[in-house]
Structures are given as structure tokens and as C-alpha cells.
Amino acid sequence: MQLGLIGLGKMGGNMRERIRRAGHTVVGYDRNPEVSDVESLAELVEKLEAPRTVWVMVPAGEATQSVVDELGDLLSPGDVVVDGGNSRWTDDEKHAEELAAKGIGFVDAGVSGGVWGLENGYALMVGGEKEHVDRLQPIFDALKPEGPYGYVHAGKVGSGHFSKMVHNGIEYAMMQAYAEGWELLEKAKSVENVREVFRSWQDGTVIRSWLLDLAVNALDADEHLDRLKGYAEDSGEGRWTVEAAIDEAVPLPAITASLFARFASRQEDSPQMKMIAALRNQFGGHAVEAKD
């Protein structure tokens, strides 16, 4: 299958490689000419045979809107656009309506896997009409992890990104719990080897997880996280999850508290936020702030 892929950053570049390994043809475009296969979106479209499928992996908001607008002028009826970035689900509905007016299909795909996805596969939460989703199934199969799990057609347009948003909200709360436990262990005078306590939890306990494994990786690299500043960014999805909960009158005390805990990191050097920052760097390659 042929695929156009726009945005070849930390995730997009690895996705291109994984899809190619599965035997598909990927034509990639990025503003960085060193990683791009073509020089423009117009050239990317020209190299694809109709009906075309173009996957967008650029930052949410204005960047995605700009690419969708340009693709709307370049593509033809029967083509399909996939937004695999972290767009808000309400933007998906807008993009689908705009493209549908030109006969172009739209699919939203929440993608989880970070910098580890090339080897481990990407969990995919997909929204859109069945005919468009079915056409993309070979690409989804190439990206997902081996085995029966890691992919779902969640529902209509917007459901993929909504599901990924909730996934990230849960992630916030889990990371916060590990961070709080780590700080308490570090403060306790009786506990002399906090890193090995975390390591002991990796097998046989109910709190074992990939996030726990990544926490141990971070502690192996910097046992007390002394080299990190206690500051952690929040993605738009954490805020959107809380906003959606308010709209639906669904109580989310743990996720909401974890979001506000990140705001606290803007005011002081928080020990808990050192662990949050370390975990975000481990799974997603997110930048961390070093101490002066």
C-alpha cells in the first residue's frame, strides 16, 4: 500500500520506518529537508497513486489546520486524510466536514507508543467512517503491536482522539502516583535504597507497569534525580480531559489533581515533578530541564 506521511519528527520518522519494514511504500514530507523524501506537499501528492491516503503527524492546532487546508486544495475526491497527531476531537469534526465538502475522507487516529513504538508497535485508537477505516487497515496492522491488542476502531470521527485524550489523562494520574510514592520513600529515613524498592515492584505486584519500568530506567541513570529540575509541562490533552469531564459532569478527582500538580511545578522545584519529568523523557523523549 502507498501512504503519504507528513511530519517526520520523533514519532513520525519511526512510524515511516515501521510501515516500510512491513512492505508498504511511504512518501514522507517534513520541513527538515534532511529527513524528507520530497520537497513539498504538492510533490508528495504527485507521487501517490489515486485514491491517495495521506497521514498527518504535526502539532495540534494551527499547524494541523494549515496542513489540512493545503491538502484540501491538493487532493481529489476519493482520497483520505488521517490526522495521527494529538488534535482535539472537536477539531476532527471540523476537519472532516471541511474535507467532506470536497469529497475527501477523514480519519482521526490517537497514537500511543512514543520513542519506543518503532520496535514495540503503536497502540492505535481510530475514529471515522467504516469505509475509510477499512481502507487503512493494512497501515494500522503494520503500526500496531504484534498480537490481538493495540488497535480499536473506537467510533465516529473524533472518537479516536477523544479516546487518546482519556488515555493521556489516566497516564497523568498514574505518573503522579508513582511520583508521590517516590518522594515519600526518599524522605523516609528508614528506607536506604529507594531505587531498589521501585525495582522490586516490577514483578509480582499489582502496581507493575511499563511506566514503573521506565521509572526504574530513569533512576538507574540518575539515582536520586539530582540532575533534574522539578518542572514538568502538561500537554493539551490533560486539560482537555478535565474540560470534557466538566462538560459531561463526570468526576475525575485523580486526573484533575494530577493536572494541577503540574501547575505547582511552575512555582517551585518539586521533587515529584522530577519523577514526572523523568518519565515523560523516558517514554516520549520529551525535553527535561537540568538544574543550573
Rosetta blueprint (number, residue, H / E / L):
1 M L
2 Q E
3 L E
4 G E
5 L E
6 I E
7 G L
8 L L
9 G L
10 K L
11 M L
12 G H
13 G H
14 N H
15 M H
16 R H
17 E H
18 R H
19 I H
20 R H
21 R H
22 A L
23 G L
24 H L
25 T E
26 V E
27 V E
28 G E
29 Y E
30 D L
31 R L
32 N L
33 P L
34 E L
35 V L
36 S L
37 D L
38 V L
39 E L
40 S L
41 L H
42 A H
43 E H
44 L H
45 V H
46 E H
47 K H
48 L L
49 E L
50 A L
51 P L
52 R L
53 T E
54 V E
55 W E
56 V E
57 M L
58 V L
59 P L
60 A L
61 G L
62 E H
63 A H
64 T H
65 Q H
66 S H
67 V H
68 V H
69 D H
70 E H
71 L H
72 G H
73 D H
74 L H
75 L L
76 S L
77 P L
78 G L
79 D L
80 V E
81 V E
82 V E
83 D E
84 G L
85 G L
86 N L
87 S L
88 R L
89 W H
90 T H
91 D H
92 D H
93 E H
94 K H
95 H H
96 A H
97 E H
98 E H
99 L H
100 A H
101 A L
102 K L
103 G L
104 I L
105 G E
106 F E
107 V E
108 D E
109 A E
110 G E
111 V E
112 S E
113 G L
114 G H
115 V H
116 W H
117 G H
118 L H
119 E H
120 N H
121 G L
122 Y L
123 A E
124 L E
125 M E
126 V E
127 G E
128 G L
129 E L
130 K H
131 E H
132 H H
133 V H
134 D H
135 R H
136 L L
137 Q H
138 P H
139 I H
140 F H
141 D H
142 A H
143 L H
144 K L
145 P L
146 E L
147 G L
148 P L
149 Y L
150 G L
151 Y E
152 V E
153 H E
154 A E
155 G E
156 K L
157 V L
158 G L
159 S H
160 G H
161 H H
162 F H
163 S H
164 K H
165 M H
166 V H
167 H H
168 N H
169 G H
170 I H
171 E H
172 Y H
173 A H
174 M H
175 M H
176 Q H
177 A H
178 Y H
179 A H
180 E H
181 G H
182 W H
183 E H
184 L H
185 L H
186 E H
187 K H
188 A L
189 K L
190 S L
191 V L
192 E L
193 N L
194 V H
195 R H
196 E H
197 V H
198 F H
199 R H
200 S H
201 W L
202 Q L
203 D L
204 G L
205 T L
206 V L
207 I L
208 R L
209 S L
210 W H
211 L H
212 L H
213 D H
214 L H
215 A H
216 V H
217 N H
218 A H
219 L H
220 D H
221 A H
222 D L
223 E L
224 H L
225 L L
226 D L
227 R L
228 L E
229 K L
230 G L
231 Y L
232 A L
233 E L
234 D L
235 S L
236 G H
237 E H
238 G H
239 R H
240 W H
241 T H
242 V H
243 E H
244 A H
245 A H
246 I H
247 D H
248 E H
249 A L
250 V L
251 P L
252 L L
253 P H
254 A H
255 I H
256 T H
257 A H
258 S H
259 L H
260 F H
261 A H
262 R H
263 F H
264 A H
265 S L
266 R L
267 Q L
268 E L
269 D L
270 S L
271 P H
272 Q H
273 M H
274 K H
275 M H
276 I H
277 A H
278 A H
279 L H
280 R H
281 N H
282 Q H
283 F H
284 G H
285 G L
286 H L
287 A L
288 V L
289 E L
290 A E
291 K L
292 D L
